[in-house]
Amino acid sequence: MREGLLPRILPPVGFAGIVLGAWYAVARQLANKELLPPPWSVGVALVDLLGNGDMVEDIVASLGHLGLGYGIGAGVGLGLAVFCARFPAFETAVDPLIEILRPIGAIAWIPFAILIFGIGGKVPVFLIAYGASFPIFVATLAGMRGVDRALLMAGQALGASRRMLVTHVVFPAALPHVLAGARLSLGVAWSAMVAAELTGSDSGLGWRLFWYQEFFRMDRVMAVIVMIGVLGVLADLALRGVRHAMVGWSPEGHDAR
Amino acid sequence: MRADRLAAIASTLVLLALWQAAVWFADAQGRAPAPLGIVAATASHLADGSLRAALGDSFLRVAKGFVIAMAIGLPLGTAMGMVPALARAVAPFLDGLRAIAPIAWIPIAVLWLGVRGDAAVFIVTYAAVLPLALQAFQAVRLIDRRLIQASQALGGGWALTLWAVILPGSIPVIITAMRVAMGFAWGAIVAAELAVGTKIGPGQGSQGIGQMMIETLYVKRDVDTLAMCMLCVGLVSLTIDAGARVLGRKMAPWTH
């Protein structure tokens, strides 16, 4: 059922108005203005920080951590999954280790990572890589295991070689699962990034949160929080776009919502 | 015992032995954690009660935050499922909030609630409430429309429909959501305690497993205890997961 533009955008816009209004009303009532900076001063701080380049620097640092860590984590997860699917003996050997490590979330590694790498950019990269590797590993392995037997037999019956079966049947069939796992991985990576930058780094948006807190610039703290949210939404949208373009044909290529 | 189970145990033992041997041969006891050291650390921390106290403190905070999150998230999500206009208004907002890592709120939470533990409870609540609300919303939407229409056609008002159709119908999805949210909550408590601990220094903030890790890192420099803490964090995650699965079988036996 297609609805008009107005009924679709009115509720979210109205709700945003209510939230901003309530925020403004509470901020006005407070004796100590620093406890909750009003919405417009957060907006001013955001424009300010973007304008003078401070926040641009933090964003670049954070995205650098994310890109490197996510690349390593996704690569390791994918590689291990393909290896495990190809060599069952390898899976038997590494499975206990993975099952022990998996419940230990990335966050629990923070003190250890600080001990190994020292405070700096390597801590977030390590944590992101660690956190991102598991969801994509699990999803890829499940995707490669779950390939429809009938498709494989059809391929064999039509004379496909083993290599062709892998490249033309197994990989395409697993791809929707891989990308679904990639999206889960991104979510884990995002919170691991913020947590690691907060506690064990000297650059990035997470690190800036505490930096501005030390100067008691709550408007800037809120501005950084807003930017973390905006970038998180954009990253998720980008990955959804990739999924839609690459595996839109599969029911696994879409989300429930 | 099945062969693959046996193989898993064997490979675990081999890994542990290799690990211990590597630490011995590199003469790195005290600098790298080793299985025997972890066992010794666990024994001593169990004996003096500090491990139980730290885990208990963290778990109490998770429980507090989780109860608050359930009290907010489940009614909100259910209402969103029943009133489409509300869902359209609130869902984009919740999606946006979900993109903000819970731990990013720690400076604000500390400012409002202090370092003694309430800040960590806030982070837990934040981490758990979004999946709970969004999944409760999803749960209501997945209920067969015909059941709701039947209830209404038979003269059930909205209150009766909620009680007799929508709540029982959404239990399976909500149980799954609780499992996920509890996992998030546990990850968030460790992060919050770590963040509070690193910034205000050891010994003054909330007592919990994260605080214990920070003290071990910066004061005692004891890698075996650190590894023990990490394993405990993982064990609690597993326990939460298993517990929620049992709960799911008890409360929604028709789905199994």
Interface residues (C-beta under 8 A of the other chain):
Chain A: R8 P11 P12 G14 F15 A16 V19 L35 T92 A93 V94 D95 P96 L97 I100 L101 R102 P103 I104 G105 I107 A108 W109 I110 P111 F112 I114 L115 W190 S191 M193 V194 A195 L198 T199 G200 G206 L209 F210 Y212 Q213 M218 V221 M222 V224 I225 I228 G229 V230 L231 G232 V233 D236 A256 R257
Chain B: D4 A7 A8 I9 S11 T12 L15 A85 L86 R88 A89 V90 A91 P92 F93 D95 G96 L97 R98 A99 I100 A101 P102 I103 A104 W105 I106 P107 I108 V110 L111 W112 Q138 W186 G187 V190 A191 L194 A195 T198 K199 M213 I214 T216 L217 V223 L226 A227 C229 M230 L231 V233 G234 L235 S237 L238 D241
